[in-house]
Amino acid sequence: MSESIALLGYGRFGRALSGLLVEAGVPHRVHDPRQEAVPPELRAGSLAEAVGGASLVVLAMSVGAMRAVLQELRPHLTPAQTVLDVGSVKVRPVQVLASVLGRDIPWAGTHPLWGPASLARGDRPRRTVVCPNELHPEAARRARELFERLGCEVTEMTPDEHDALMSRTHVLTFFLAHGLMRAEAGKDLPFAPPSFQPLARLVEYARQEVPHLLGVVQSENPYGHDARVGLMDALTRLHLELEASRASGGHGAPEAIPTPPGLGELRERIDVLDREMVELLGRRARLVQQAARVKAEHGLPLPDLGREASLLEVRRQWASEEKVDVDAVEDVFRAVLRFSRRTPQD
């Protein structure tokens, strides 16, 4: 493979990736706003200089910075180049890539499941997730070739599959690690039993890695909120069960608390609204099926990532106008989009 790389970003992960590229003999140029951190032999003076002549452009930056950088880059990119992101979440970065680059510039989302600490430990296997897209199938192949050259095992997943998986692993690990650190678990203990050792490793993990990634992992993953709530609900139920058992002397839970007046009626009204929502979802799914048939007849992509990005932005505006939680409404409509994709075709 004779790829040349433009690496945009030289933070902790950018430096780690650059080191692997050097080891693999892959030529690359680096641009970072803090240019003094970049070795002179790798340094590119501007974004345009970095991407000039590069076959792959790697965005090693925060999700929040991606759109502005891509918009600045867009006039300097050609269809012969491929743009990759390396973020630890995938749904939102892919939406940004689709909305800025669309079908004109090839792109793919990736997530290297390794970083400076795991490279220093020599952890194996070194895994990377690649998210193919129907607009640019060749982009995923080029991403796979690059990461395999860097010694990675590559797995292909959709952005939704990736973020759902990460919400049950990455998100909860960081959440627990940071919570344990704030609870001062194990602090100033003269000794600890072997059963505490896994928690001790989590606390150490929090000290080393979570401050850098906690915000991104928790806020940018659209499944993160539900994963945290599910964990907290499970822990709360466990706590209440133990308290009830303690209060009853270990002989079962005490009597259930009676339902307050008026709560039953409110629950019935909520059930009616939920039934209406299910009926509306069915009507929407049937319209999506009709739209899918029209797009298939005209050779248009399924799903249309650009359309989905625009749709979500409009729904966020509606939520703002109604003064309801904008991020929560976006999460609801992402779930609606997933539901529509899974609905069987006629």
C-alpha positions in Angstrom: 0.0 0.0 0.0 1.4 3.4 -0.9 -0.9 5.6 1.1 0.3 9.0 2.4 -1.5 10.4 5.4 -2.6 13.9 6.5 -2.9 13.6 10.3 -5.0 16.6 11.7 -4.5 16.7 15.4 -1.5 15.9 17.6 -3.0 15.4 21.0 -2.5 12.2 23.0 -4.1 10.0 20.4 -2.6 11.8 17.5 0.9 11.3 18.8 0.1 7.6 19.4 -1.2 7.1 15.9 1.8 9.1 14.4 4.1 6.7 16.3 2.5 3.7 14.8 2.6 5.3 11.3 6.4 5.9 11.8 6.9 2.2 12.9 4.9 1.0 9.9 6.8 3.2 7.4 3.7 5.1 6.4 4.6 8.7 5.3 2.5 11.4 6.9 2.3 15.1 7.6 0.8 16.5 10.8 -1.1 19.7 11.4 -2.2 20.9 14.9 -3.1 24.4 16.2 -0.2 23.9 18.7 2.4 23.4 16.0 5.3 23.6 18.5 4.3 20.1 19.8 4.7 18.5 16.3 8.2 17.3 15.3 9.7 19.5 12.6 10.1 16.7 10.2 6.3 15.9 10.3 5.0 19.5 10.6 2.7 21.0 8.0 2.2 24.7 8.2 -1.5 24.8 7.4 -4.5 22.5 6.8 -4.2 23.0 3.1 -0.5 22.0 3.1 -1.2 19.0 5.3 -3.8 17.5 2.9 -2.1 18.5 -0.3 -1.1 15.2 -2.0 -2.4 13.0 0.9 -4.5 10.0 -0.1 -6.0 9.7 3.4 -7.0 12.5 5.8 -7.3 11.5 9.5 -9.3 13.7 11.8 -7.7 13.1 15.3 -9.7 15.8 17.1 -12.8 16.2 19.3 -16.2 15.7 17.8 -17.0 19.3 18.6 -14.2 20.5 16.5 -14.9 18.3 13.4 -17.5 20.4 11.6 -15.5 23.6 11.6 -12.3 21.9 10.5 -14.1 19.9 7.7 -15.8 23.1 6.4 -12.4 24.8 6.3 -10.9 21.7 4.6 -13.7 21.2 2.1 -12.3 23.4 -0.7 -8.9 21.7 -0.5 -10.2 18.1 -0.8 -10.7 16.1 -3.9 -12.7 12.9 -4.7 -9.4 11.0 -4.9 -8.9 11.5 -1.1 -10.6 9.7 1.8 -11.4 11.3 5.1 -11.5 9.2 8.3 -12.4 10.2 11.8 -11.0 8.3 14.8 -13.5 9.3 17.6 -14.6 7.0 20.4 -18.3 7.6 19.4 -19.6 7.1 15.9 -23.2 8.3 15.3 -22.5 12.0 15.6 -19.2 12.1 13.8 -20.7 10.1 10.8 -23.6 12.6 10.7 -21.0 15.5 10.5 -19.0 13.7 7.8 -22.2 13.0 5.8 -23.5 16.6 6.1 -20.3 18.3 5.2 -18.7 15.9 2.6 -21.8 14.1 1.4 -21.4 12.0 -1.7 -18.6 14.2 -3.2 -15.6 13.4 -0.9 -15.2 9.7 0.3 -15.3 9.3 4.0 -15.7 6.7 6.7 -16.0 6.6 10.5 -13.5 4.5 12.5 -12.8 3.9 16.2 -9.3 2.5 17.2 -10.0 0.7 20.5 -6.5 1.5 21.7 -4.6 4.6 22.9 -1.3 5.7 24.4 -1.8 3.7 27.7 -2.7 0.4 26.0 0.1 0.8 23.4 2.6 1.3 26.3 1.3 -1.8 28.0 1.6 -3.8 24.8 -2.1 -4.9 24.9 -3.1 -7.3 22.2 -5.1 -7.8 20.1 -5.1 -4.2 18.9 -8.7 -3.7 17.6 -10.3 -1.1 15.4 -13.9 -0.6 14.4 -14.7 0.7 10.8 -18.2 1.9 9.9 -18.9 1.4 6.2 -21.4 3.6 4.4 -23.4 3.1 1.2 -22.2 6.4 -0.3 -18.6 5.4 -0.3 -18.0 1.7 0.1 -14.4 2.0 -1.0 -13.6 4.3 1.9 -14.2 1.5 4.4 -11.8 -0.8 2.4 -9.1 1.9 2.5 -9.6 2.4 6.3 -9.3 -1.4 6.8 -6.1 -1.6 4.8 -4.5 1.2 6.8 -5.4 -0.2 10.2 -4.4 -3.7 9.3 -1.0 -2.3 8.2 -0.7 -0.9 11.7 -1.3 -4.3 13.2 -5.0 -4.0 14.0 -7.8 -6.5 13.9 -10.6 -4.7 12.1 -14.3 -5.2 12.8 -17.1 -3.6 10.7 -20.2 -2.2 12.4 -22.8 0.5 11.8 -22.5 3.7 13.8 -25.6 2.7 15.8 -24.3 -0.8 16.5 -21.0 0.7 17.6 -22.4 3.3 20.0 -24.9 0.9 21.4 -22.1 -1.6 22.2 -19.9 1.2 23.6 -22.7 2.4 25.9 -22.7 -1.0 27.6 -18.9 -1.2 27.9 -16.9 2.0 27.3 -19.6 4.4 28.8 -20.3 2.3 31.9 -16.6 1.6 32.5 -15.8 5.3 32.5 -18.9 6.1 34.6 -18.0 3.5 37.2 -14.4 4.5 37.3 -15.0 8.1 37.8 -17.7 7.4 40.4 -15.4 5.1 42.4 -12.7 7.8 42.3 -15.1 10.5 43.6 -16.3 8.1 46.3 -12.7 7.7 47.3 -13.0 3.9 47.1 -9.9 2.3 48.6 -8.3 5.5 49.7 -5.9 5.3 52.6 -6.7 1.6 53.3 -3.9 -0.3 55.1 -4.8 -3.3 53.0 -7.6 -4.6 50.7 -8.9 -8.1 50.0 -8.3 -9.7 46.6 -12.0 -9.1 45.7 -11.2 -5.4 45.7 -8.5 -5.6 43.1 -10.7 -5.1 40.0 -12.2 -2.0 41.6 -8.7 -0.7 42.4 -7.8 -1.1 38.8 -10.9 0.9 37.8 -9.9 3.7 40.2 -6.4 3.8 38.8 -8.0 3.9 35.3 -10.0 6.9 36.3 -6.9 8.7 37.5 -5.0 8.0 34.3 -7.5 8.2 31.5 -11.0 9.3 32.4 -10.3 13.0 32.9 -9.3 13.2 29.3 -12.2 11.2 27.8 -15.1 11.3 30.3 -16.9 14.2 28.7 -16.8 12.9 25.2 -17.6 9.3 26.0 -20.6 10.3 28.2 -22.1 13.2 26.3 -21.5 12.4 22.7 -22.7 8.7 22.7 -26.5 8.9 22.1 -27.0 5.7 24.0 -24.9 6.8 27.0 -27.7 8.4 29.0 -29.9 5.3 28.9 -27.0 3.1 29.8 -26.2 5.2 32.9 -29.8 5.4 33.9 -30.2 1.7 33.5 -27.2 1.0 35.7 -28.4 3.5 38.3 -31.9 1.9 38.3 -30.4 -1.5 38.8 -28.2 -0.4 41.6 -31.1 1.5 43.3 -33.3 -1.6 43.0 -30.5 -3.7 44.5 -30.1 -1.2 47.3 -33.8 -1.1 48.1 -34.0 -4.9 48.1 -31.2 -5.1 50.6 -32.7 -2.4 52.8 -36.1 -4.1 52.7 -34.5 -7.4 53.6 -32.6 -5.8 56.5 -35.8 -4.0 57.7 -37.7 -7.2 57.8 -35.0 -9.2 59.5 -34.1 -11.0 56.3 -37.7 -12.5 56.0 -38.9 -10.7 52.9 -39.9 -7.1 52.0 -42.3 -5.0 54.1 -45.8 -4.2 52.8 -46.0 -2.3 49.5 -46.6 1.4 49.7 -50.3 2.2 48.6 -50.8 4.1 45.4 -51.5 7.8 46.1 -54.9 9.3 45.1 -55.0 10.5 41.5 -51.8 8.6 40.4 -53.8 5.7 38.9 -55.7 8.1 36.6 -52.6 9.9 35.5 -51.0 6.5 34.6 -54.1 5.6 32.6 -53.8 8.9 30.6 -50.1 8.2 30.0 -51.0 4.7 28.7 -53.5 6.3 26.3 -50.8 8.7 25.0 -48.3 5.8 24.7 -50.8 3.9 22.6 -51.2 6.8 20.3 -47.5 7.1 20.0 -47.2 3.4 18.9 -49.9 4.0 16.3 -48.0 7.0 15.0 -44.8 5.0 14.8 -46.6 2.4 12.7 -47.9 5.2 10.3 -44.5 6.7 10.1 -42.9 3.3 9.4 -45.3 2.7 6.5 -44.4 6.1 5.0 -40.7 5.3 5.3 -41.4 2.0 3.4 -43.0 4.0 0.6 -40.1 6.4 0.5 -37.7 3.5 0.4 -39.4 2.0 -2.6 -39.3 5.4 -4.4 -35.6 5.8 -3.6 -34.8 2.3 -4.8 -36.5 3.0 -8.1 -34.3 6.0 -8.6 -31.0 4.5 -7.3 -30.8 6.7 -4.2 -28.9 5.5 -1.1 -30.6 3.8 1.8 -30.3 5.2 4.4 -29.7 8.8 3.3 -27.3 10.0 5.9 -27.4 13.6 4.8 -31.2 13.6 5.0 -31.0 12.1 8.5 -28.6 14.7 9.7 -30.9 17.5 8.4 -33.9 15.8 9.9 -32.3 15.6 13.4 -31.3 19.2 13.2 -34.8 20.3 12.5 -36.2 18.2 15.3 -33.7 19.8 17.7 -35.1 23.2 16.6 -38.6 22.1 17.3 -37.6 20.9 20.7 -36.0 24.2 21.5 -39.2 26.0 20.4 -41.2 23.8 22.7 -38.7 24.3 25.6 -38.0 20.6 26.1 -34.7 18.9 26.4 -33.0 19.2 22.9 -30.6 16.3 23.4 -33.3 14.0 24.7 -35.5 14.8 21.7 -32.6 14.0 19.4 -32.1 10.7 21.2 -35.8 9.9 20.7 -35.7 10.6 17.0 -32.5 8.5 16.6 -34.4 5.7 18.1 -37.3 6.3 15.7 -34.8 6.2 12.8 -33.5 2.9 14.0 -37.0 1.6 14.4 -37.9 2.6 10.9 -34.9 0.8 9.5 -35.8 -2.4 11.3 -39.5 -2.4 10.3 -40.1 -5.3 7.9 -40.8 -4.3 4.3 -44.2 -5.1 2.7 
